[in-house]
Amino acid sequence: MSQDSTRVEQAALETTREPNQALALLRTSVGRNLGLVIALGLLCVIGVITAGDRFATSANALTILGSAATIGVVSIGMTFVIIGGGIDLSVGAIVALSSVWCTTLATQNMAEDTHWLVMAFVALAVGAGCGLVNGLLISYGRIVPFIMTLAMLASARGLAQIISDRKTQIVRVTEVREFFNREILGVDVHVWTFVLVALVGWVLLNRTTFGRRTVAVGGNPEAARLAGIPVRRHTVYLYVLVGVCCGIAALMLVARTTTGSATHGNLYELDAIAAVVIGGTLLSGGRGTIVGTVLGVLIFTTLNNIFILNNRSISEQELLKGVIIVAAVLLQQRLASRNSST
């Protein structure tokens, strides 16, 4: 009898063992990130073949990193929200509103009289405030995240247009431009800002209770609630976090363009979600990595750079980006279905 039970257990183990070692590796965060590194490497090879010396230069590499910095900061915040089981379609509009509010005449006058950090504080406060409104109405108002953030998208963009009177606001405070447009060790401060935000995000997600709670809330909110996690309050924190990231991105845009505009951050929500999904974060929540998001941002930015160097149209870029997103989601679904079957 014991021999029969042993044979049954061995048979069960054989049926649950993943026959495809490649798919088994892709289920791990290391495997997914390795796949992204390979994809990025292949893109670089394509760039060298199609654009030659125009692509394979240190100046172009710094250009790619600089282009990735602003949307990368937003994507870090988006990673937390999606891992937590939510979505935020308003990040681009929050960036626009933050940039407009921190470059108003009153704000700049105050900054000139005191310190340029006043502008930074206003940008962060506006971003955090929008995130707080999103979080409270989603958590306690029971509004679906898609609908709430869609409403915030329209409202924040409209408010930015009202404040700016649909005009571009010029930055007069030179200290802001000087701080963000300088270089440290030959690299723009924008890039270092992205690196710093990514490092803080990694530590927050992987080495703190906040990160563990985020994964738990996204994986199973009811189980998280029964485990004593304040799910509603934590959801509010997640939306405030992405709002703060939008405020940082707005400040970076203001310094780079020397303007505040209601058109800033256009379609940032789509780019951020795309980077997060490509990075391996499940849209259903409960799983994701900061490293994967950073690689996703770099993949899309490198792809855009290759298209620009080869004089390809924006329409072609968007078409290929859509194909990549669909392929990533299909791969996620395949891996999830095999997980459930085993």
C-alpha positions in Angstrom: 0.0 0.0 0.0 2.8 2.4 0.8 4.5 1.6 -2.5 1.3 2.5 -4.4 1.0 5.8 -2.5 4.7 6.6 -3.3 4.1 5.9 -7.0 1.0 8.1 -7.0 3.0 11.0 -5.4 5.8 10.6 -8.0 3.3 10.6 -10.8 1.7 13.8 -9.4 5.1 15.5 -9.2 5.8 14.5 -12.8 2.5 16.0 -14.0 3.0 19.2 -12.1 6.6 19.7 -13.2 6.9 22.3 -16.0 8.0 20.4 -19.2 9.1 23.6 -20.8 12.2 24.9 -19.0 12.1 28.2 -20.8 8.6 28.9 -19.6 9.6 27.8 -16.1 12.4 30.4 -16.2 10.1 33.1 -17.4 7.9 32.6 -14.4 10.7 33.9 -12.2 11.5 37.6 -11.9 15.1 36.8 -12.8 14.0 35.0 -15.9 11.7 37.8 -17.0 14.3 40.5 -16.4 16.8 38.4 -18.3 14.4 38.2 -21.3 14.1 42.0 -21.2 17.8 42.5 -21.1 18.1 40.2 -24.2 15.3 42.1 -25.9 17.1 45.4 -25.2 20.4 44.0 -26.5 18.7 42.9 -29.7 17.2 46.4 -30.1 20.7 47.8 -29.8 22.0 45.5 -32.4 19.2 46.5 -34.7 20.0 50.1 -34.0 23.7 49.6 -34.9 22.7 47.8 -38.1 20.1 50.3 -39.3 21.6 53.6 -38.0 25.3 52.8 -37.8 27.5 55.3 -36.0 24.6 57.6 -35.4 23.2 55.1 -32.9 26.4 53.6 -31.5 27.7 56.7 -29.7 27.9 57.7 -26.1 26.1 60.9 -26.9 23.1 59.0 -28.3 23.1 56.6 -25.3 22.9 59.7 -23.0 20.1 61.0 -25.2 18.2 57.8 -24.8 18.6 57.9 -21.0 17.6 61.5 -20.9 14.4 60.8 -22.9 13.6 57.9 -20.6 14.1 59.8 -17.4 10.8 61.7 -17.2 8.4 59.0 -18.3 10.5 56.6 -16.2 9.8 58.4 -13.0 6.1 58.3 -13.7 6.3 54.6 -14.6 7.9 53.8 -11.2 4.8 55.2 -9.5 2.5 53.4 -11.9 4.3 50.1 -11.0 3.1 50.4 -7.4 -0.4 51.2 -8.4 -0.8 48.3 -10.8 0.9 45.8 -8.4 -1.6 47.0 -5.9 -4.5 46.0 -8.2 -5.3 49.5 -9.5 -4.7 51.6 -12.6 -4.1 55.3 -13.1 -5.1 57.0 -16.4 -4.6 60.5 -15.1 -0.8 60.6 -14.7 -0.3 62.7 -17.9 -2.9 65.2 -16.8 -1.5 65.4 -13.3 2.0 66.1 -14.8 0.4 69.0 -16.9 -1.4 70.4 -13.9 1.6 70.3 -11.7 3.8 72.0 -14.3 1.3 74.8 -14.8 0.6 75.4 -11.1 4.3 75.5 -10.2 5.0 78.0 -13.0 2.2 80.5 -12.3 3.2 84.1 -11.8 2.4 84.0 -8.1 4.5 80.8 -7.5 7.5 82.2 -9.4 7.4 85.5 -7.6 7.4 83.6 -4.3 10.3 81.5 -5.5 12.3 84.5 -6.5 11.7 86.1 -3.1 12.6 83.0 -1.2 14.0 79.9 -2.9 13.4 77.9 -6.1 12.4 74.9 -4.0 9.0 76.7 -3.6 8.3 75.6 -7.2 9.4 72.1 -6.4 7.1 72.0 -3.3 4.1 73.2 -5.3 4.7 70.6 -8.0 4.9 67.8 -5.5 2.0 69.1 -3.5 -0.3 69.3 -6.6 0.7 65.8 -7.7 0.1 64.4 -4.2 -3.2 66.2 -3.9 -4.5 64.8 -7.1 -3.3 61.3 -6.0 -5.1 61.8 -2.7 -8.4 62.6 -4.4 -8.0 59.6 -6.6 -7.2 57.3 -3.7 -10.0 58.5 -1.4 -12.7 58.3 -4.0 -11.5 54.9 -5.2 -11.1 53.4 -1.7 -13.9 55.1 0.3 -16.1 56.3 -2.5 -16.1 52.8 -4.1 -15.5 54.3 -7.6 -13.8 51.9 -10.1 -10.1 53.0 -10.6 -10.6 53.2 -14.4 -13.6 55.6 -14.1 -12.1 57.7 -11.3 -8.8 58.2 -12.9 -10.4 58.9 -16.3 -12.4 61.6 -14.6 -9.3 63.0 -13.0 -7.6 63.0 -16.4 -10.3 65.2 -17.8 -10.6 67.4 -14.7 -6.8 67.9 -14.2 -6.2 68.7 -17.9 -9.1 71.1 -17.9 -8.0 72.9 -14.7 -4.5 73.2 -16.2 -6.0 74.9 -19.3 -8.0 77.3 -17.1 -5.1 78.3 -14.9 -2.7 78.8 -17.8 -5.5 80.3 -20.0 -4.3 77.9 -22.7 -1.0 79.7 -22.8 2.6 78.5 -22.3 4.1 79.8 -19.1 7.8 80.7 -19.3 10.0 79.9 -16.4 11.9 83.0 -15.1 13.5 81.4 -12.1 16.9 80.5 -13.5 18.0 78.4 -10.5 15.5 75.6 -11.5 16.9 75.4 -15.0 20.5 75.5 -13.7 19.9 72.7 -11.1 18.2 70.2 -13.5 20.1 71.0 -16.7 23.6 70.5 -15.3 25.7 67.3 -15.4 27.1 65.1 -12.7 30.0 62.8 -13.9 29.0 63.6 -17.4 25.3 62.6 -17.0 22.3 64.9 -16.8 20.7 65.4 -13.4 17.4 64.2 -15.0 19.0 60.8 -15.4 20.3 60.8 -11.9 16.8 61.7 -10.7 15.4 58.7 -12.5 18.0 56.5 -11.0 17.4 57.8 -7.5 13.6 57.4 -7.8 14.1 53.8 -9.2 16.4 52.9 -6.3 14.0 54.3 -3.7 11.1 52.4 -5.4 13.1 49.2 -5.4 13.9 49.4 -1.7 10.3 50.4 -1.0 8.9 47.4 -2.9 11.4 44.7 -1.9 12.7 45.7 1.5 9.8 47.3 3.4 6.4 46.3 4.9 4.9 48.8 2.5 6.1 46.8 -0.5 4.9 43.5 1.0 1.5 45.0 1.7 1.3 46.3 -1.8 1.8 42.8 -3.3 -0.7 41.3 -0.8 -3.4 43.9 -1.6 -3.0 43.4 -5.3 -2.9 39.6 -5.1 -5.9 39.2 -2.9 -7.5 42.2 -1.2 -9.9 40.2 0.9 -7.1 37.9 2.2 -5.0 41.0 2.9 -7.9 42.6 4.9 -8.3 39.4 6.9 -4.6 39.5 7.6 -5.0 42.9 9.2 -3.8 45.1 6.4 -5.7 48.4 6.1 -6.5 47.8 2.4 -8.4 51.1 1.8 -5.8 53.2 3.5 -3.0 51.5 1.7 -4.7 52.0 -1.7 -4.8 55.8 -0.9 -1.1 55.7 -0.2 -0.4 54.1 -3.6 -2.3 56.8 -5.5 -0.5 59.5 -3.5 2.8 57.9 -4.3 2.1 57.9 -8.1 0.9 61.5 -7.7 4.3 62.5 -6.1 6.1 60.8 -9.0 4.0 62.9 -11.4 5.0 66.0 -9.5 8.7 65.1 -9.8 8.3 64.4 -13.5 6.5 67.8 -13.9 9.4 69.6 -12.3 11.8 67.7 -14.7 9.8 68.8 -17.7 9.6 72.4 -16.5 13.3 72.5 -16.2 14.0 70.8 -19.5 11.5 72.9 -21.6 11.7 76.0 -19.4 7.9 76.1 -19.7 4.7 75.1 -17.9 2.0 74.0 -20.2 -1.4 72.2 -20.2 0.0 70.0 -23.0 2.8 68.5 -21.0 2.5 64.8 -20.2 0.3 64.1 -23.2 -0.3 60.3 -23.5 2.1 59.7 -20.5 -0.5 57.3 -19.1 -0.3 55.0 -22.1 3.5 55.1 -22.2 3.8 54.4 -18.4 1.3 51.5 -18.5 3.1 50.0 -21.6 6.5 50.2 -19.9 5.1 48.6 -16.7 3.3 45.8 -18.6 6.4 45.1 -20.8 8.4 45.0 -17.5 6.4 42.0 -16.4 3.9 43.6 -13.9 0.6 41.8 -14.0 -2.3 44.1 -14.9 -4.5 42.1 -12.5 -2.0 43.0 -9.7 0.0 41.1 -7.1 3.3 40.8 -9.1 5.8 43.2 -10.6 9.4 44.5 -10.3 11.0 47.9 -10.5 13.9 46.5 -12.5 11.5 45.2 -15.1 9.8 48.6 -15.3 13.1 50.3 -15.8 14.0 47.9 -18.6 10.6 48.4 -20.1 11.1 52.1 -20.2 14.5 51.7 -21.8 13.1 49.3 -24.4 10.5 51.7 -25.6 12.8 54.7 -25.5 15.4 52.8 -27.5 12.8 51.7 -30.0 11.7 55.3 -30.4 15.3 56.5 -30.8 15.9 53.9 -33.6 12.7 55.0 -35.4 13.8 58.7 -35.2 17.3 58.0 -36.5 15.8 56.0 -39.4 13.3 58.8 -40.2 10.3 56.5 -39.6 6.9 58.0 -38.8 5.3 58.3 -35.4 2.4 56.3 -36.6 4.7 53.3 -37.3 6.2 53.7 -33.8 2.8 53.6 -32.2 1.7 50.6 -34.3 4.8 48.6 -33.3 4.3 49.7 -29.6 0.8 48.3 -29.7 2.0 45.0 -31.1 4.6 44.7 -28.4 2.0 45.4 -25.7 -0.4 42.8 -27.0 2.4 40.2 -27.3 3.5 40.9 -23.7 -0.1 40.5 -22.4 -0.6 37.3 -24.3 2.6 35.9 -22.8 1.4 36.9 -19.3 -1.9 35.1 -19.9 -0.1 32.0 -21.2 2.2 31.9 -18.2 -0.8 32.5 -15.8 -2.8 29.7 -17.4 0.0 27.2 -17.2 0.5 28.2 -13.5 -3.2 27.5 -12.8 -3.1 24.2 -14.6 -0.1 23.0 -12.7 
